[in-house]
Amino acid sequence: MTKVIVIDSRLCIGCKACEVACEREHDGTCHIKVYDLSDFKLFIPFNCRHCAKAPCVTVCPVNACRYDAEGGVYIDPLLCIGCRLCASVCPFGIPEFDAARKVVTKCDLCYYRRKDNLPPACATTCPTGALRFADISEIAEERKLKTVYQTASSAEKSSEVRNPPALI
């Protein structure tokens, strides 16, 4: 999968617009949660990471948990038998049992929106850009450039200290 939801918790203001958008997109079920870590003055949006080697896909005995064409992990509710093996092996604790429907559910990266070339609802709705649906290589390049500029700025400041301007 080349595109993923990238989370920058430093930008999250805890508005929970992403939760509302997800509920709206998935008939009242929310697959993202914003955690309020007041002790750290931090909000952390958290959803499925759509792992390249997803343990949930590996353990599903009926192939209900699988990859879509773009590499997103989803659970087909028509095949799911509610055994919850996927929930037990997920390192992030993401899949949840829907007792009313007797199936497991999780984030599908808004599969139907992506089919129409639209990003997931949570990323589209985020007012601060804390959630972005972006290409992994694009994000990596942005981080490299940020590091380069920070390094250049630090070097410039340290050379000013070592070589103070001449006094007249």
N, C-alpha and C positions, 0 to 999 in steps of 0.2 A: 504494500500500500504506500503510495507516495504522499497522499494528503492525510493529515491527522489533525485532531484538535490540540493545539498547543495552548497550555495554560500558563499565564504569567500572574501568579498570585499577588505580586506587588501592585498590580493594577486593579485588582478586584476591590470593589467598594461595598460588597455584601448586599447589593440591591435585590438579588435573586431573580432578576429578569430572565436569566437563563433557565431557571426552574419553571417559571411561568410559561416560557416559550416551549419548553419540552412537554409540559402537561398539555398545552394547546395542540401540539403536533401529534401527541400520542393518546388522545382521547382520555385525558385526565390522569395518566400515569406519567410520573416524572422519573427520568433516568439519569439525572445529574443532581448533585446535592452540594450546596454551598455551606461549608463548615465555618462557624464563627469561633475563631481561636482568640477570644478576648484577652487572655493572658499575654499573648504575643502581639496584640493589635494587628491581627491578620485574618483575612478571609481566604478560604481555599476552596475553589470549585473543584469537584471531583466526579469523574465519570469513567466509563470503560476506556481502557487504553488500546483496545483492538490489537492485541499482541500478534506479532508475526508468527510466533509459535504458541498459539493460545492453548493453554491446558484444558480449557472448557471444551474446545473443539475436539481435542484428542480423546477425552473421556466419555463423550456423549455416546451412549450405546445405540441410539436410534438415528444418529446423524441429523438431529434437529438443530444442534449448535454447529454453525458452519460459516464459511467465508462467502461474502458476495463477490461479484466480479471485480470490484475495486480493492478487495482485501479487508473490508469491514467485517467484523464478526457479528452475527445475528442469530437469533433463535427462532426457528419456524414453529409457531404455536400449534400448527396442525399436526406436527410430528412429535412434539415434546410430550413425554409421559410423566413429567413432574418428579423425576427421581432425585433431582437436585445435586447430582454428581458434579455438574458444572460449577455450582455455587460452592461446593466443598473444596474444589481445587483452585479456584481463582485466587491469585495472590493479593488481589485488591478487594475481595469481598463484594464484587459488583452484582452478579446475577441474584435476583430476588424471586422468591416464590409468590405467585399470585394465587392466593387461596380460593378466590371466587372462581377463577378459570382453571385452577389446578395445573398450571404450567409455570415455567420459569421465564422471566422477562429480563431484558437489559437494553442498554443503549444500542441502537443500530445505526448511529450516525445519520439519522433521518434519511433512511434508504430511499424513500419515495421523493424526497426533495433532491437528493443527489442524482436520481434518475433524470430529473429535469434540469440538471446542471446548477442547482442551488446549493449553497452550503447548509450545514445543519442549523436548525433554528436557534440553538443556544449561542452559537458563534455569531450569527446574524444579529441577534438581539442585544448582545453585550454592549453597553454604552461606552465602556472604557477601553475595549480591545484586550481585556484580560483573557478572553477566549478567541482564538483565531483558528480558522480552518485553512491550513496552509501546507504547501509542499515541504517535505522534510529538508530537501537540499536548499530551498529558499531560506528557511529558518537557520540552517547551519551557516550559510553565507552571511546572513545578517549578524549572527553572533561573532563570526570571524572579523567582520568589518568593525563592529563595536569594540572588540578587543584591540584591534589595530589602532583605532582612534584614541582609545583610553591610554594605550601605551605611548603613542605619540604625544599626547597631552602631558602625561607624566614626565616624559623625557624632556619636553620643552620647559616644564616648570623646574625640573632638577638642574637643567643647564643654566637657567636664570639665577639660581641660588649659587652655583659654582662660579659663574661669571657675572658678578653684579655689574650693572652699568657704571661706567667711569664717572666720577664726580668732577664737576668743573670748578 
